Amino acid sequence: MAIEITDPADERVRDYFGLTDVALRTKVEPERGLYLAESEKVIRRALAAGHRPRSFLMAKRWLTDLADLVGQAESEGVPVYVAHARVIKAMTGFHLHRGALASMHRPPLVAPAVLLRNALLQNASRVVILEDIVDHTNLGAVFRSAAALGVDAVLITPRCADPLYRRAVRVSMGTVFQVPWTRIEPWPAGLRLLRDLGFTIAAFALGDGAVNLDDFASDQPQRLAMIFGTEGDGLSRLVVKGSDVVVKIPMAGGVDSLNVAAASAVALWALRRQVRAVNVTDHANPLM
């Protein structure tokens, strides 16, 4: 049975306190081994990825729409808390429009070598590396593009923002649960691992000697790791110097660069893995 919360300071729902305080959430979530999933779609994607819920929080009217989730939670002993909208707002710091919140157990990160070798077993050919991206909105948008455009894995540097921060998860529409990811350390020395596994390392940056994206896409390598840099300064000099090729997106109108979320989407589309369409006759006439 759902547990009603009337006091926004109730300790039973401490996981949901002050969610608009970025500094607090960045510090607290990894320490306590949790992250917050917001909205029905995001929660369902987290559960489908095998992540375990700690609790749910929602307005009463959502008990019917989410009856299957509520029933499963109750059968597994996971508390489902309900509260009036004003209590939830006082608790979290924002008005909950998207149905529900879930406090989820944070899955442990795997080593980059393990993640990449597992991806290669599935014929991986496209990896994205994000260096020091600190804006959660940009991070979530990159993950959404990565999922949509066939990226096999994402590696983030030690100073990159948390992909499981609530805003990043929400902007990604839960696709952070679909694309395998982990942190790559040490950085940038960790690039050696990708090269050892047969990946060509392409740094997206401006500068002399950079190859136009169109030209690079016309003769792209089979295994490709694409690096995108922080919102302000772009990629570090060491990373650009240590890459196999530097690629730039040709611009018009006096614009010299794009937001990292937009730039990565353009690049991932241009360099997406080419999958041959299967025709019905391929099965009917296998020797043709």
C-alpha positions in Angstrom: 0.0 0.0 0.0 1.2 3.5 -0.8 2.6 5.5 2.1 1.2 9.1 2.3 3.7 11.8 3.2 2.3 15.1 4.6 5.5 16.6 6.0 8.1 17.7 3.4 10.8 17.1 6.0 9.9 13.5 6.6 13.1 11.6 6.9 11.7 8.6 5.0 11.9 10.7 1.8 15.3 12.2 2.4 16.5 11.0 -1.0 14.3 13.6 -2.6 15.2 16.7 -0.6 16.5 19.8 -2.4 16.9 18.4 -5.8 17.5 21.8 -7.4 20.8 22.3 -5.5 23.3 21.1 -8.0 26.3 21.2 -5.7 24.4 19.2 -3.1 23.2 16.5 -5.5 26.6 16.2 -7.2 28.2 15.6 -3.8 25.5 13.4 -2.2 24.4 11.1 -5.0 27.7 9.2 -5.6 28.4 9.1 -1.8 25.0 7.5 -1.0 25.0 5.3 -4.1 21.8 6.6 -5.6 20.4 8.7 -8.5 17.0 10.1 -9.2 14.9 9.2 -12.2 12.1 11.6 -13.2 9.1 10.8 -15.4 7.4 7.6 -16.3 9.4 7.0 -19.4 12.7 7.5 -17.7 11.8 5.3 -14.8 10.6 2.5 -17.1 13.9 2.7 -19.1 15.9 2.5 -15.9 14.0 -0.5 -14.7 14.3 -2.1 -18.2 18.1 -1.6 -17.9 18.1 -3.7 -14.7 18.5 -0.8 -12.3 17.0 -1.4 -8.8 14.7 1.1 -7.2 15.0 2.3 -3.6 11.6 4.0 -3.5 9.1 5.9 -5.6 7.5 9.3 -5.0 4.4 10.5 -6.8 1.1 12.4 -6.5 -1.9 10.2 -5.7 -3.4 10.6 -9.2 -0.5 8.7 -10.7 -1.1 5.5 -8.7 -3.6 4.4 -11.4 -1.5 5.3 -14.4 1.6 3.6 -12.9 -0.4 0.7 -11.3 2.0 -2.0 -12.8 5.1 -0.3 -11.3 3.3 0.3 -8.0 2.2 -3.4 -7.9 5.7 -4.6 -8.7 7.3 -2.3 -6.1 4.9 -3.5 -3.4 5.6 -7.1 -4.2 9.3 -6.5 -3.9 9.0 -4.5 -0.7 10.0 -1.2 -2.3 8.2 1.8 -0.7 5.9 3.9 -2.8 5.3 7.4 -1.3 2.5 9.7 -2.3 2.1 13.3 -1.4 0.1 16.4 -2.4 1.8 18.5 -5.1 2.6 21.3 -2.7 4.3 18.9 -0.3 6.4 17.5 -3.2 7.4 21.0 -4.3 8.4 22.0 -0.8 10.4 18.8 -0.5 12.2 18.8 -3.9 12.3 22.4 -4.8 10.3 22.1 -8.0 6.9 21.2 -9.3 6.7 17.6 -10.5 5.0 17.6 -13.9 6.0 14.2 -15.2 4.2 11.7 -13.0 6.8 10.3 -10.6 10.3 10.3 -9.2 12.2 7.2 -8.3 15.3 6.9 -6.1 17.4 4.3 -7.8 20.4 2.3 -6.6 23.5 3.5 -8.6 25.1 0.6 -10.5 28.8 0.2 -10.1 31.0 1.5 -12.9 33.0 -1.1 -14.9 36.6 -0.6 -15.9 37.0 1.0 -19.4 38.9 -2.1 -20.7 36.0 -4.3 -19.6 33.4 -2.1 -21.1 35.2 -1.8 -24.5 36.0 -5.4 -24.8 32.4 -6.3 -24.1 31.3 -3.8 -26.7 33.7 -5.3 -29.2 32.2 -8.7 -28.7 29.0 -7.0 -30.1 31.0 -5.7 -33.1 31.3 -2.2 -31.7 32.8 0.4 -34.0 31.8 3.8 -32.7 32.9 5.2 -29.3 32.4 8.7 -28.0 34.7 10.3 -25.4 33.6 13.4 -23.5 36.3 15.6 -22.0 35.3 17.7 -19.0 31.7 18.5 -20.1 30.2 20.1 -17.0 26.7 21.2 -18.2 24.2 18.4 -17.4 21.9 19.5 -20.2 24.6 19.2 -22.8 25.7 15.9 -21.3 22.2 14.5 -21.5 21.7 15.7 -25.1 24.9 14.0 -26.2 23.8 10.7 -24.7 20.5 11.0 -26.5 22.2 11.6 -29.8 24.6 8.7 -29.1 21.7 6.3 -28.5 19.9 7.5 -31.6 22.9 7.4 -33.9 24.3 4.0 -33.0 27.2 4.8 -30.7 28.4 1.6 -28.9 29.9 3.1 -25.8 30.6 6.5 -24.1 33.7 7.2 -22.0 33.7 10.3 -19.8 36.8 11.9 -18.2 37.3 12.3 -14.5 36.1 15.9 -14.4 33.1 15.4 -16.6 29.6 15.9 -15.1 27.6 12.9 -13.8 25.4 11.3 -16.5 23.1 10.1 -13.7 22.4 13.5 -12.4 18.6 14.1 -12.6 18.8 16.8 -15.3 21.1 14.8 -17.5 18.9 11.7 -17.2 15.8 13.8 -18.0 17.3 15.5 -21.0 18.6 12.2 -22.3 15.0 10.8 -22.0 16.6 7.9 -20.1 19.0 6.9 -22.9 21.9 7.1 -20.4 20.6 3.7 -19.4 20.9 2.3 -23.0 24.4 3.3 -24.0 27.2 1.6 -22.0 29.4 4.2 -20.3 32.1 4.6 -17.7 34.8 7.0 -16.7 38.2 6.7 -18.4 41.2 7.1 -16.1 43.9 8.1 -16.2 43.3 10.9 -18.7 44.5 11.4 -21.3 46.9 8.5 -21.0 43.8 6.2 -21.2 43.6 6.9 -24.9 46.3 4.2 -25.3 43.7 1.6 -24.5 41.5 2.6 -27.4 44.5 2.6 -29.8 45.5 -0.8 -28.6 42.0 -2.1 -29.4 42.2 -0.8 -32.9 40.4 2.5 -32.7 41.4 5.5 -34.7 41.1 8.5 -32.4 39.5 11.6 -33.9 39.6 14.9 -31.9 36.9 17.4 -32.9 38.6 20.8 -32.6 39.5 23.9 -34.6 43.1 24.6 -35.8 45.6 24.3 -38.6 45.6 20.9 -40.2 42.1 20.0 -39.1 40.3 17.8 -41.7 36.8 18.8 -42.8 34.1 16.4 -41.5 32.8 15.8 -45.0 36.2 14.6 -46.2 36.8 12.5 -43.2 33.4 10.9 -43.5 34.1 9.9 -47.1 36.9 7.5 -46.0 36.3 6.8 -42.3 38.0 4.0 -40.3 36.2 0.9 -39.3 36.7 1.5 -35.6 36.4 5.2 -34.5 36.7 7.0 -31.2 35.4 10.6 -31.4 36.4 13.1 -28.7 34.4 16.2 -27.9 35.6 18.8 -25.4 34.3 21.1 -22.7 31.8 23.9 -23.4 34.3 26.7 -22.9 37.8 25.8 -24.0 37.1 22.8 -26.1 39.6 19.9 -26.1 42.9 20.2 -24.2 46.1 20.5 -26.1 47.4 17.2 -24.9 44.3 15.4 -26.3 44.5 17.2 -29.6 48.2 16.4 -29.9 47.7 12.8 -28.9 44.9 12.1 -31.4 45.3 10.4 -34.8 43.3 13.0 -36.6 41.7 16.4 -35.9 38.3 17.0 -37.5 36.3 20.2 -37.8 32.8 20.8 -38.9 32.7 23.3 -41.8 30.9 26.5 -40.9 29.2 29.4 -42.7 27.9 32.8 -41.7 30.9 33.8 -39.7 30.2 31.1 -37.1 33.3 29.3 -35.8 31.8 26.6 -33.6 28.7 24.9 -32.3 27.5 24.1 -28.9 29.0 20.7 -28.0 25.6 19.0 -28.0 24.8 20.2 -31.5 28.4 19.6 -32.8 28.3 16.0 -31.5 25.0 15.3 -33.1 26.2 16.6 -36.5 29.4 14.5 -36.2 27.7 11.3 -35.1 25.2 11.5 -37.9 27.9 12.1 -40.5 30.1 9.2 -39.1 27.3 6.8 -38.1 27.9 3.2 -38.8 26.6 2.2 -42.2 24.2 -0.8 -41.9 23.2 -2.5 -45.1 19.5 -2.7 -45.4 18.3 -6.4 -45.5 16.1 -7.2 -48.5 13.5 -10.0 -48.4 15.3 -11.6 -51.3 18.5 -11.9 -49.3 16.8 -14.7 -47.3 15.0 -16.2 -50.2 18.1 -16.3 -52.5 21.2 -16.5 -50.2 23.6 -17.0 -53.1 22.5 -14.0 -55.1 
